[in-house]
Structures are given as structure tokens and as C-alpha cells.
Amino acid sequence: MDSLAATALPDLWDRLTGTQPDPDLWVVLATLVAALAVVVPHPVWRLARNAVTIAHEGGHGLVALLTGRQLTGIRLHSDTSGLTVSRGKPYGLGMILTAAAGYTAPSLLGLGGAALLAAGRITLLLWAATALLVAMLVMIRNAYGVLTVFLAGGAFLLVSWLAGPQVQAAFAYAVVWFLLLGGVRPPFELQGKRSRGGAGDSDADQLSRLTHVPAGLWLFLFHAVSLCSLIGGGRWLLEG
């Protein structure tokens, strides 16, 4: 048993830290088209947006922890809205960064994923995503949220353990394309709601109250991060 563990652990570590061959260009382009087919049509997007909400609320939660706030719980709802609750000072840099993390998280996660894929770290990407989803699952405080995060984590786990290299690569590229493209749409949706007089307590409005900077400038930041991430990440994926 000890000898089996002694050989299995190094093999596991080599698999995690090693590089995998880049997929053919047609796979990269096919996953791009698949991601567009999920993000652009509204009926499909209404369902797929749940995955963006996971990244959005996960971004709030992760930054809250990194800035020393106490994360008390995350809720995900069937209308694709979410709520992350943390304790700490209701002002200051930690609160500002936590509030700003939501709309930027999907795009920045996609950019980080594109960097890993460009470096050939497909397995590392899949396992890191699984670990983040498992950690997030612990903080979910409603049944729908548990279901959605469990299904997402289960999909990553199954692909990373059971699928072959080509399937893993296609799955990883599809996920990263989805995050990069899906991160662009929510700021535009928020802008549309605010133009109609809605979303008065959005992240942009909360940031405006915290910093005394107009909400429109925070919305501009969300747009800038998502579009720059798409351009930079997309270039890495296509050139990888």
C-alpha cells in the first residue's frame, strides 16, 4: 500500500503540473462557436447565465476573504440573481474591492484560464476550477445554489478524471470561451436596466455610494475589464 501511494502521488503531481498538447485549431474555433451559441441567443443565455452568476458571486466571496472580511454565505437563485453576504466594515478598501469583484470575476477568470491554456496547463485548469467550486459549495446557503454548484463541480470532476485528453481540451476551451464571452453581456444588461430606471442597488450603485464616484464610471470599468479580457484571452487561445 505504501509503495502504491509512493508511486501514485508523484504521478498525480506530474499530471497536475505537467503540460498537455494544444488541441487542433478547428477545436479552438468549434468551442468558440459553441460558446457564442450559448451566450448570444436569449433563451439559451437565460439558462447558461447561472454559470456566470456562480463566477460573479464566487468573485465577491473570494475577494471578501482575501481582504479580511468574514464570508457568511452565498445564495444563488433560479432567476440567475445571487447574493453574497460578508461581515466587516461597511466601508473602506476591502468593501470596495469586494463590491467590484462581481462583474469583473467571470472575465478575469476567463483571462486566467486562457493564460493556463496558452501554457498547455489543461489539467491544472480543470482541477483548479473543481477545487474552487468545492470550496464555494461549502458557503452556499440555499438549495438551488447547492444544486447548481454541485452540478458544475461534478461536470469538471467527471471530465478531469474520466475523459480523454482531447475531450478535456475541448471542455476546457469551451469553458474559457464561455467565461470570456459571457463576462461581456452582464454589464450591458446592467446598463440597460439602469437606463430604464431599474437596478438602483446594483454593484455599480453600491460602489458609487462607497467611493462617491459616479456609478456610470464603475459601469465603464466593468465594460473595460470584460472587453479587454475577451480581446487578450481570445488572442491567447487562438495563438496557443
C-alpha positions, 0 to 999 in steps of 0.5 A, a space after each residue: 500500500 505504501 509503495 502504491 501511494 509512493 508511486 501514485 502521488 508523484 504521478 498525480 503531481 506530474 499530471 497536475 503540473 505537467 503540460 498537455 498538447 494544444 488541441 487542433 485549431 478547428 477545436 479552438 474555433 468549434 468551442 468558440 462557436 459553441 460558446 457564442 451559441 450559448 451566450 448570444 441567443 436569449 433563451 439559451 443565455 437565460 439558462 447558461 447565465 447561472 454559470 456566470 452568476 456562480 463566477 460573479 458571486 464566487 468573485 465577491 466571496 473570494 475577494 471578501 476573504 482575501 481582504 479580511 472580511 468574514 464570508 457568511 454565505 452565498 445564495 444563488 437563485 433560479 432567476 440567475 440573481 445571487 447574493 453574497 453576504 460578508 461581515 466587516 466594515 461597511 466601508 473602506 478598501 476591502 468593501 470596495 474591492 469586494 463590491 467590484 469583484 462581481 462583474 469583473 470575476 467571470 472575465 478575469 477568470 476567463 483571462 486566467 484560464 486562457 493564460 493556463 491554456 496558452 501554457 498547455 496547463 489543461 489539467 491544472 485548469 480543470 482541477 483548479 476550477 473543481 477545487 474552487 467550486 468545492 470550496 464555494 459549495 461549502 458557503 452556499 446557503 440555499 438549495 438551488 445554489 447547492 444544486 447548481 454548484 454541485 452540478 458544475 463541480 461534478 461536470 469538471 470532476 467527471 471530465 478531469 478524471 474520466 475523459 480523454 485528453 482531447 475531450 478535456 481540451 475541448 471542455 476546457 476551451 469551451 469553458 474559457 470561451 464561455 467565461 470570456 464571452 459571457 463576462 461581456 453581456 452582464 454589464 450591458 444588461 446592467 446598463 440597460 436596466 439602469 437606463 430604464 430606471 431599474 437596478 438602483 442597488 446594483 454593484 455599480 450603485 453600491 460602489 458609487 455610494 462607497 467611493 462617491 464616484 459616479 456609478 456610470 464610471 464603475 459601469 465603464 470599468 466593468 465594460 473595460 475589464 470584460 472587453 479587454 479580457 475577451 480581446 487578450 484571452 481570445 488572442 491567447 487561445 487562438 495563438 496557443 
